[in-house]
Amino acid sequence: MSGKEAKAVVPKLRFPEFREAGAWEFISLEAIALLVNDRVQLKDISNVNYVSTENMLPNFGGVTIANKLPTVNSVSS
């Protein structure tokens, strides 16, 4: 959604502490995060330092040692 298309939206359902917070503000993802295109060679990673969605723990619980590594020559860093 572009800035021109974005409209202030007040959700129908809200947690009590946010009911008087006003409309949501739409912000583009690129305004708050960097896109990383760097690659790391497979020979430079191990089960200990490789992080993927498969070894992330829920609820900000951290990560576990990866059970497997990717089968490609390089991965995003």
Legacy VTK file of the C-alpha trace (Angstrom):
# vtk DataFile Version 3.0
C-alpha trace
ASCII
DATASET POLYDATA
POINTS 77 float
0.000 0.000 0.000
1.536 3.306 -1.009
1.461 6.410 1.135
-1.243 7.873 -1.082
-3.422 4.779 -0.703
-2.947 4.485 3.052
-5.838 5.739 5.134
-6.070 6.084 8.886
-7.736 2.955 10.240
-9.159 2.446 13.690
-9.586 -1.297 14.266
-12.955 -2.560 15.482
-11.351 -4.755 18.139
-8.564 -3.496 20.405
-6.996 -4.382 23.715
-8.410 -2.089 26.438
-5.146 -0.149 26.891
-5.176 0.819 23.178
-8.847 1.760 22.734
-8.155 5.489 22.979
-4.861 5.367 21.054
-6.341 6.694 17.804
-5.847 5.450 14.263
-3.114 3.114 13.120
-0.247 4.674 11.243
0.887 2.878 8.089
4.663 2.811 7.659
6.470 1.092 4.818
8.687 -1.796 5.863
11.678 -0.179 4.163
11.262 2.833 6.479
12.009 0.719 9.561
14.147 -2.200 8.297
17.139 -2.700 6.043
17.125 -5.163 3.166
20.259 -7.310 3.398
21.554 -8.967 0.253
24.851 -10.231 1.701
25.671 -13.913 1.251
27.753 -16.235 3.454
29.479 -19.293 2.038
28.225 -22.633 3.357
31.768 -23.556 4.449
31.666 -20.590 6.881
28.585 -21.681 8.826
27.953 -24.466 11.318
25.000 -25.909 13.223
25.899 -23.571 16.097
25.924 -20.234 14.215
23.257 -20.942 11.565
19.842 -19.414 12.328
16.696 -20.175 10.354
12.996 -20.305 11.065
13.438 -23.996 11.885
15.609 -23.383 14.944
14.008 -20.193 16.290
12.073 -20.715 19.507
8.620 -19.136 19.936
7.854 -16.128 22.153
11.319 -14.569 21.892
12.825 -17.748 23.363
16.015 -17.499 21.314
17.429 -20.180 19.039
18.569 -23.768 19.363
21.421 -25.496 17.561
20.330 -26.178 13.978
19.475 -29.793 13.170
20.599 -29.376 9.574
22.346 -26.915 7.307
21.153 -25.702 3.910
22.267 -27.619 0.841
23.070 -24.553 -1.272
26.531 -22.991 -1.651
25.685 -19.736 0.149
22.976 -18.311 2.395
21.743 -14.821 3.277
23.509 -13.241 6.202
LINES 1 78
77 0 1 2 3 4 5 6 7 8 9 10 11 12 13 14 15 16 17 18 19 20 21 22 23 24 25 26 27 28 29 30 31 32 33 34 35 36 37 38 39 40 41 42 43 44 45 46 47 48 49 50 51 52 53 54 55 56 57 58 59 60 61 62 63 64 65 66 67 68 69 70 71 72 73 74 75 76
